[in-house]
Amino acid sequence: MPELQEILKSLRVWDTELPAFDPSAAPSAPLPLFVEWFAEAVAAGQTEPHTMSLATVDGDGLPDVRTVMLHGADEDGFHFASHAGSAKGRQLTAHPRAALGFYWPSQGRQIRVRGDVTTQSPEVSQADLHVRSTGALAAALVGHQSEVLRSPEELERASVAAWERAQADPKAPAPTWTAYALAPREVEFFQGDTRRRHIRLRYRSTQAGWVRELLWP
């Protein structure tokens, strides 16, 4: 078995030319900068730039994190979805605040978001589901997310049935599928630097609007 420490020592971070970032030229609100960085990540060939880490807390206050897909971002917040009965769904019901983390290593960039989460209406939730792929609908129709699975065969049977239903009825409802919007209180943009002079620009929401401030790396 290889030694973990030796493997770690052999790895290089941002062994490429990183883009410049002038925080003084950043827009007054975070959303336009997010869209700009997202588009640049796509253009740079970043794999799955729309994946993000979603952090929540459970009933005991223990943090939990997983990777989910970004479904959109607008003035209402950052949008994602899941089953209401899943672990994250239950946690968001009990504690409707969360954090998001994007990491695009092709450009040495991170974006961190913290804020309040609201549950969207059933109509919005089902509309969100039905613009996605047949596979996504089939997975939603299977349901039972985060529940204990008794056997792989049970999953196979449910998946086959759900796939057939999704193909036969592309508008089939998945009642527990729920869309969420995270309205940011803070958004931090991190631009890595090979000499470790990283640039961190944080936006904070106040009653007077967004406040921009630089942070030490």
Summary of the structure (lengths in Angstrom):
residues: 217
radius of gyration: 19.8
end to end distance: 35.8
largest distance: 57.1
contacts: 574
relative contact order: 0.18
helix: 31%
strand: 34%
